[in-house]
Amino acid sequence: MNTKIAKYGVKPVTRPKIPATKTLDLRNELGKQIVLSETKLVLRTHTKTFKKLADM
């Protein structure tokens, strides 16, 4: 149990484990599009980080 939150008067609750039911297949054309769009998003949001890594 999480005892850190018990110090603040919050009662810890056990949550049920929910297994993943879907699998993501990246081998088809839709999967390639997902990878490309996520890559573009990461490159756009972390531009400065990638510039610093490139200059190392």
C-alpha positions in Angstrom: 0.0 0.0 0.0 1.1 3.6 -0.5 2.0 4.9 2.9 3.2 8.3 1.6 -0.4 9.5 1.0 -1.6 8.1 4.3 0.4 10.9 6.1 -1.9 13.5 4.5 -5.1 11.8 5.6 -5.9 10.1 2.3 -6.9 6.5 2.5 -5.1 4.3 0.0 -7.3 2.2 -2.2 -6.3 -1.0 -4.1 -7.1 -0.8 -7.8 -7.8 -3.8 -10.0 -5.2 -4.7 -12.6 -6.7 -4.2 -16.1 -4.9 -6.2 -18.8 -4.4 -4.7 -22.2 -6.9 -6.2 -24.7 -5.8 -4.6 -28.0 -2.5 -5.2 -29.9 -1.0 -2.6 -32.1 0.2 -3.9 -35.5 2.6 -1.5 -37.2 3.4 -3.6 -40.2 0.7 -2.4 -42.5 0.2 1.0 -44.2 -1.8 2.4 -41.3 0.9 1.4 -38.9 3.5 3.2 -41.0 1.3 6.3 -41.0 1.0 6.2 -37.2 4.8 5.9 -36.8 5.4 8.9 -39.2 2.9 11.1 -37.5 4.2 10.4 -34.0 7.7 10.9 -35.1 6.8 14.3 -36.6 5.1 15.3 -33.4 8.1 14.3 -31.2 10.5 16.2 -33.5 8.3 19.3 -33.4 7.9 19.3 -29.6 11.5 18.5 -28.7 13.3 20.5 -31.3 15.9 22.0 -28.9 16.7 18.7 -27.4 17.5 17.1 -30.7 19.6 20.1 -31.7 21.6 19.8 -28.5 22.0 16.0 -29.0 23.2 16.6 -32.6 25.9 19.1 -31.5 27.4 16.7 -28.8 
